[in-house]
Amino acid sequence: MRERIIRTVAGIFVIISLAIAFFVSNYWLWFTAFVGVNLIQSSFTGFCPLEKILDKLDIAKKPKLSQ
């Protein structure tokens, strides 16, 4: 569930920043690049800022295995 939220938010950020870049300023493409770079670095390091935010908000935590 958490991965789905992260992918959805990343996709929304990309679409919104592209729309703003088209209608307002091309400088918003830097935000699109930031999202892309963050996705790449998280695939290598396993660190995702949105995942930390979801942890703090206690959203979509993985169920603990019962022993």
C-alpha positions as CSV (number, residue, x, y, z in Angstrom):
1,M,0.0,0.0,0.0
2,R,2.8,2.4,0.9
3,E,4.6,1.9,-2.4
4,R,1.3,2.7,-4.2
5,I,0.9,6.0,-2.3
6,I,4.5,7.0,-3.0
7,R,4.2,6.3,-6.8
8,T,0.9,8.1,-6.9
9,V,2.2,11.2,-5.2
10,A,5.3,11.2,-7.4
11,G,3.2,10.9,-10.5
12,I,0.9,13.7,-9.3
13,F,3.9,16.0,-8.6
14,V,5.3,15.4,-12.1
15,I,2.0,16.1,-13.9
16,I,1.3,19.2,-11.8
17,S,4.8,20.6,-12.3
18,L,4.6,19.9,-16.0
19,A,1.3,21.7,-16.2
20,I,2.6,24.7,-14.2
21,A,5.7,24.8,-16.4
22,F,3.6,24.9,-19.5
23,F,1.2,27.6,-18.2
24,V,3.4,29.7,-15.8
25,S,7.2,29.2,-16.0
26,N,9.7,26.7,-17.4
27,Y,11.5,26.9,-14.1
28,W,9.0,24.5,-12.7
29,L,10.7,21.8,-14.7
30,W,13.4,21.9,-12.0
31,F,10.8,20.4,-9.7
32,T,10.1,17.7,-12.2
33,A,13.8,16.9,-12.3
34,F,14.0,16.9,-8.5
35,V,11.2,14.3,-8.3
36,G,13.0,12.1,-10.9
37,V,16.3,12.4,-9.2
38,N,14.7,11.5,-5.9
39,L,13.1,8.4,-7.4
40,I,16.4,7.3,-8.8
41,Q,18.3,7.9,-5.5
42,S,15.6,6.1,-3.5
43,S,16.0,3.1,-5.8
44,F,19.7,2.9,-4.9
45,T,19.7,3.9,-1.3
46,G,16.2,2.9,-0.1
47,F,15.7,6.3,1.5
48,C,12.5,8.1,0.5
49,P,11.5,11.4,2.2
50,L,7.8,10.7,1.6
51,E,8.1,7.4,3.3
52,K,9.5,9.1,6.4
53,I,6.5,11.6,6.3
54,L,4.1,8.7,6.0
55,D,5.8,7.0,9.0
56,K,5.4,10.2,11.1
57,L,1.8,10.5,10.1
58,D,1.2,6.8,10.8
59,I,-0.2,6.3,7.3
60,A,-0.1,3.0,5.4
61,K,2.2,1.2,7.7
62,K,3.0,-2.4,6.8
63,P,1.2,-4.9,9.0
64,K,3.4,-6.5,11.6
65,L,3.8,-10.2,11.3
66,S,2.3,-12.1,14.2
67,Q,4.5,-14.5,16.0
